[in-house]
Amino acid sequence: MAVQPEGTPCWADAMFTDLEGAKRFYGEVLGWTFGESTSEYGNYTQAYADGKAVAAVVPPMPGQEGQSQWCLYLASPDAAATAAKIRENGGEVLMEPMRVGDFGTMCLARDPGGVAFGIWQGGRHEGFEATAVPGAYCWAEVFTREPEKADAFFPAVFPYRTKRIEDEAMDFRIYDLGENSVLGRMAMTEEFPPEVPPYVNVYFTVPDVDDAVARATELGGVLRFGPVDSPFGRFAALSDPQGASFSVIDVTATEGEMPKMTEVS
């Protein structure tokens, strides 16, 4: 796989206090298998779908126990330069760029509205080995209570163009790289409890959304929304037993016409 263009979602991972519980849950719901973990890299454990690396799980860092959340990484050719742009545009660098052996360089950051995300400058590990196949990453959306800040920040840090979905019922935008739509931005409404922080909602592909939801809830997950049909596919939003939010989608089960979109200057 070639190095991804700057700003492309290229990897996802999450911290879990109960790592074995997380492996059981996602193994059942998404069909993942897991590689060996090594103490040299903090027991970072890669997840595989049909033999392809699609995500990772890791124990929490000291002081962050019980704070499970999926983190989406955006590709960068120069993590240090991206960190500088994050600061210049009102974001916060949570972890300075750090080399991870010869795998690459990582950085953790937050946008001005409090949405946490990662930066990955690929080395030997370039990111997802598969996308949009069963068990693999498919899409992600920035869920924020301060959409204006997100819309100013992300296109300033990455070479995104912005499109607005023409739907008065919701405030939703899409960030494009060239001809490809790579990331969504959803304004959080009062339907979201105030204790739910802004976050990046990561979608994983499944062959049957209803079956995935049934498996997830049987294993202690919580159904937050759906399943519903859409022009993009049938999807549902869930939280796993340790509180990490994610969504599942069957992109083959589309229904309805694609919404009209307007490019935002």
N, C-alpha and C positions, 0 to 999 in steps of 0.2 A: 504494500500500500504506500502511495506517495505521501509526503508530508502535506497536511491539510492547509488550505488557504487560511490566512489570518482571520480569526473570528469564528471559524467553523467549530461547532461542538464536536469534541474529539474523544472525551472520556468521561466516565461517571464513577464515583465511589461513595461509600457511606461508612460512618463509624457506628459500631454496635457494641454495647456493653456485653451482651450475650451473643458472641460471634457464632457459636455453634447453632443457636436458635435461629439466627438470621440465615445461615446456610440451609437449614432445614426448610424454613419458610419459603425462601426464593427458589430453592431447588424444586419444591412441590408446585409453586405457583407459576414459575417461569421456565422450569425444566433445566435450571442451571446445574452444572457440575463445577467443582472447585479444584484449583491447583494446590500445590504445597505452599505453606506459609513459612517464612524464614524470619528469625529474630533479628537478623541484620537489617531488615527493612520494616521493623515494628509489627511483624506478623501480618503484613499486607498480603491479602489472599485474592487472587484473580478468579473471576467467575467466567465460565465458558458456556456458550450455546452452540451445540453441534461442533464442538472442538475449537471454536473461535473465541478469542478473548473479547468480552462484551462489557465488563464492569469489574469492580473489586469491592471487597468488604475488609474492614480493618478495625482492630480494637480502638477505643477512644484514647485520646491523649489525656494525661493526668489533669483532673479538674473538669473534664468534659464528659464524664460518665452520665448516661441517661439522656444525652442530647442527640439522638439519632436523626440524621437528615441527609438526603442525597445531595451531592455536590456535583455540578456540571462544570467541566473544564473546557475552555475555549482555546483554540490553537493560537500560538504566537511564534513568530520566527525569532523573537528576542524578548524573553520574559522580563528582563530588566527595563527595556524600553517601554514595554506595555505597562509595567508597574509605575513608571514615571508618568505615563499618560493618565493612568487611573488617578493618581494624586492631583495632577494638573486640572482634572475635570471634576473634582469634588468627591472622588471616591476614597476609600480607605484600604491600605494594604495591610492585611491581617497577618500574613506571613511573607517575609521577603523571599525573592527568588532563591530556591535551594536546589542544588544538583542532587539527583537521586542516582548515584552510581553513573553508569553509562546509559541508563534508560532515558534520561531527559532532565529537564528543569521544571520545577513546579512553583507556583505562587498562589496564595489565597487572598481574596480581596472582597470588598463589599461596595455596592453602588451607593450613591447619596441617599437612597431610600431604604437602605438596610438589607438589600438582597445579597447574600453571600454567593460567590462563585469562584472557580479556579481558573488558572492559566497554566497551559502545558506547552512547553517548548520541547518537541519530540527529539529524542536521540534514537537509541536502539528500539525503544518502545514508542511507536508513532501514534498509538491510540486504539480506537475500536478496530478490531479485525473484521467485524461484520456489523451492518446496521440494517434495520427494516426487515429482518427475518425473525422467525419465532424465537423469543427470548432475548432479542437484541434491542438496543436503543433505537428509537424511531424519531422522536421529536421532543422539544422542551419549550416551556413558557415561563417567562418571568412574571410571577404574581406579586404585585406591588400596590401599596396604598398611595404611592406618590408617582403616578404614571408620567407626569411631566418631567420629573427628574430622571427617570429611566430613559425616556425618549431623547433627552438631551445628552445623557451620559454615554450610553452604549454606542450610538453612531459617532460620537467624538473619539472614543477609544478604539473602535474597530471600524473597518470600511463598509459599514452597513448603509443601505438605503431603506427607508421606512414606507410601508403601505398601511393604510387604515381600512379596516373592514367597515363597510357602510351598513351599520346595524345600530339603531338607536337604543336597543335593549342592552348593549354592552360596549365598553370601551376596550377595544382589542386592536393591536397593531402587529404587523409582521416585519421582521428585519430580514432583508435580503443581502446576499453576497453575490454580485453578478446577477445571473439569471436564477439563482437558487434561493428559495426561502429557507432560512436556517434556524430561526428562533422567533417565538411569539412573545407578546407582552400583554398581560391581562390586568386590568385595574380591579383590585379587590373591593368588593361592595360590602355593605353592612351585613350581608349574609355570612361573611366570615367572622367568627367570634374574635373579639379584640385580642385575645391571648394568642391567636395564631399569627406568628411573625411572617413577614414577607419571605418568599422562597422561590426557588426554581423548581417547577413541576416537571419531572422527567417522565416521559412515556416509553414503555417497553412494549414491543410487539408480541401479540399472542394469537394463536389460531382460532380461539373461541373465547370471547370476553366473558360470557356468562359462566362458562366453566372455570375460568381463572378467578372470577369473583367468588364463586362457590367455594373453591379451594382455599382462597385467601381468608374468607370469613370463618370457615371451619377451623382454620389454624390460628384464629385469634386476631385476624386483621379486621379493620373497620371500613365498611363501604361509606364513602363520603358523598358520592354523586354518581348517578347513572345506575346501570348501563343505559346509554342513549345512542341513537343513530344520528349520524351527521354526514355531510358531503365528504368529510375527511376520513370517515370510518366509524365503526361502533366502538365506544370507549366508556371507561368508568374510572373514577378517582378513588383511591384507597389510602389507608394508612396501615403500615405493617404493625405487628404486635409491640414493637418498640417505639412506635410513634413516627417513623419516617414516612412522609407522604410520597406517593408516586401514582402514575396512571398506567392503565393497560389499554391497548387499542388493537383492533383488527382492521387494518387498512384496506382489506378486500371487501368489507361489508359496508359500502358507502350508500348513502341515501340522500336524495334531494340535490338541488342545484348548488354549485359553488357560489359563495357570496361575492358580491361586487366589491372590488377593492380600489382605492384611490391612492396614488403615490403622494406622499407628503414631502413638500420641498424643504 
